[in-house]
Amino acid sequence: MTDLRRRAIEIYDAFTHEHRDRRALLREMAALAGSVAAAETLIAGLAASPAAAQQVPEDAPGIEVAARTVLVGNGVKTQAYSVGPKGVVHPATVIVIHENCGLTPHIKDVARRIAFAGFHAVALDLLSAAGGTPADEDKARELIGALDLASTTATVVAAVRQFKALPKGNGKVGIIGFCWGGAMVNRVAVSAGQDLSAGVAYYGPAPDPSEAGKVQAPLMLHYAGNDARVAQTGAPWVAALKAAGKPVEAFTYPGVEHAFNNDTSAERYNAAAAKLAWDRTIGFFHKRLDARRG
């Protein structure tokens, strides 16, 4: 990796996670790249391009899409994108938690991938109370930053309990999240107790290690080798979970960037790491969620 690309990724990561002004982003990138035009090219390669990748189309055989569903939990109406596998009797549910830009086409595609693997996938729009995820990702990040995390966590825990009791399910609920959503997976694991059957977090900042003893669900945690911001919280969290005797599998993928699973971001996506992490994730969910009702 060139020094320029490494620095560009650091600048963009700071912008997306520290809520910097886009004009400041452009100034820093222009100073790095030598011109505004070169800066815009760098930003385009780092930002999400929803049309760049779609692994499972909505009309793919084997899945059924409910474009919008309303969930009621914790007194909050939450919109969701629901996808089920055809021909699977009483599938387990996997709740999908989006990144800090909301329920994007990419996250909907992730939900379809999960359904294609045999699970009932429900991608929540946790900006529902603000009118839903806006098309402008900068605005979505601003709205995410304004959310009350305790209340949002309670909403997701309520959804876990709702789907655990779903008559057409098997009584097991997993959760998967990416970036901001990965952090939410950890929070839900702390709060949901035995109602949660399994959790997978991709490069999600971790809670205080003192919370590890509250986790009841098995966890799988994926980290990017070049992601120092998340690693500084992830390592103590994994150590605390292991010290508390909790079932946790943690993997770090050397040389890859934060958001390495997001195939809509050309500069950060890493196909080999994404495939390995995904294969591990689906295997983990089959192991932890596949038991049928007795």
LOTIVEX-22659 format. One record per residue (C-alpha): residue in one letter; y negated, z negated, x negated. Coordinates in steps of 0.02 Angstrom, whole numbers, plus 50000, padded with zeros to 5 digits. Layout:
BEGIN
AYZX;...
//
This chain:
BEGIN
M500005000050000;T498285004549933;D496964991049910;L495865000350035;R497205000250170;R497614982050137;R495784977050153;A495554987950309;I497004979150394;E496274962050349;I494574966950421;Y495334973650581;D496474958550601;A494954947050585;F494024957450715;T495434956850843;H495854938450820;E494164930650783;H493194940150917;R491964948350799;D490664960950858;R491244979150853;R489634984150766;A490044971950627;L491784979450617;L491064996950596;R489834990950463;E491204982450361;M492374997350377;A490985009550329;A490574999150175;L492414999450129;A492765017750165;G491105025150109;S490505032650273;V490475029650460;A491625044550488;A492925037750367;A492755020650447;E493095027650619;T494655036250552;L495265019750480;I494935010450643;A495825023850745;G497385021750640;L497385002950662;A496925002050846;A498185004850984;S498445022451049;P499505020551207;A499955038951212;A500655038351035;A502315030451080;Q503355028051235;Q505175024151208;V505735022451390;P504825032551524;E504585025451698;D505795038051772;A507165034651645;P508895033951722;G509615016451731;I508025006951773;E506975003751928;V505105000151914;A504064989852035;A502324994751977;R501454979052039;T502174962752101;V501314946552149;L501994930352083;V501384913752151;G501544899052035;N500454884351987;G499334889052133;V498874905352046;K499244923052102;T499794932751949;Q500044951451945;A501564957951853;Y502484973751806;S504304971651857;V505744982451795;G507574980151839;P509184987951775;K510154998451899;G511944993351931;V511824976051852;V512334961951970;H511294945951953;P510394950051791;A509494936651692;T507594937851692;V506564940451534;I504694936751553;V503604947451439;I501964940251375;H500674952551313;E499574952751159;N497744947651164;C497254964451240;G498184961151403;L499494970551501;T499384987451414;P500475003051432;H501364997651272;I501874980751346;K502484989551503;D503535000651390;V504244985051307;A504714978551480;R505634994851515;R506564993351350;I507144976051402;A507704982351572;F508634996551488;A509584983151390;G510184975551555;F508914962151599;H507654960151739;A506004961551644;V504364954551712;A502784957851612;L501434945951672;D499604950551676;L498824934051624;L497094941251656;S497474942551843;A496244928851887;A494874938951800;G495304954451901;G496704960751792;T496774968751620;P495274980351594;A495444997351511;D494234991851373;E495284982051246;D493764973351173;K493344966751346;A495154961351370;R495114951651207;E493504943251262;L494314938051427;I495874931851338;G494794921251225;A493994913151377;L495644907951458;D496074889651475;L497684888651374;A498364873251461;S498154881151632;T498844897851574;T500354889451498;A500654880251662;T500594896851755;V501924904251642;V503024888751656;A502884890151846;A503454908251833;V504944902851727;R505464890451861;Q505194903151999;F506324915951917;K507624902851872;A507834900252060;L507854918952101;P509324922052221;K509684938952141;G509644931951964;N510944922451865;G509934906451847;K509394910251668;V507644914951609;G507084920551438;I505354924351374;I504684936051240;G502914937651177;F501904946551043;C500424939950943;W499424929651071;G500964931151181;G502064924851040;A500974909351030;M501184907551219;V503084908351201;N503004893251085;R501884883851206;V503014887551353;A504544882051253;V503674865351226;S503224863351410;A504664871151508;G506064859951447;Q507804865151504;D507134877551632;L506894890151492;S508524897251424;A507884906951272;G506264912151189;V505784925651064;A504084925550979;Y503424939750873;Y502094934350746;G501444920750860;P500364906550793;A501334890350814;P500944873650897;D500744857450801;P502414853250719;S502394836450809;E502804845950971;A504474852550905;G505484838250979;K505014843851155;V505814861051137;Q507474862951229;A507754881851228;P508484891351081;L507114901150992;M507064916950886;L505464918950786;H504924934950697;Y503584934750562;A502724948250459;G502754945950271;N500934950950249;D500304940050393;A499594924850303;R498584919350455;V500134916550561;A501274911250418;Q500234895850382;T500694889150555;G502414896950569;A503234889150417;P502854871050467;W503394874850646;V505074881850593;A505354867250474;A504954854750612;L506124863250736;K507544862750609;A507184844650565;A507264840250750;G508954848750765;K508324862650879;P509224879450886;V508044891350798;E508254907650705;A506754913150603;F506544929650512;T505174935750396;Y505054954450363;P504374957350187;G502944969250158;V502524972350341;E500964968850441;H500534958150590;A500954968550746;F502314978050653;N503254980350817;N501814989250904;D502205007750887;T500525012550961;S499645006650801;A500065019450667;E499445009550517;R500304993150561;Y501934998950643;N503484997850533;A504955007050611;A506324999050506;A505714981150532;A505384984450717;K507144991050744;L507964976750651;A506934963650744;W507274972150912;D509154973150882;R509154954650838;T508104950750992;I509224959851116;G510794952451037;F510014935151051;F509584937651234;H511324943951275;K512064928751189;R510924916251275;L510634923951446;D512144933951499;A513184920151583;R513424923951768;R513294911551910;G514914901851929;
//
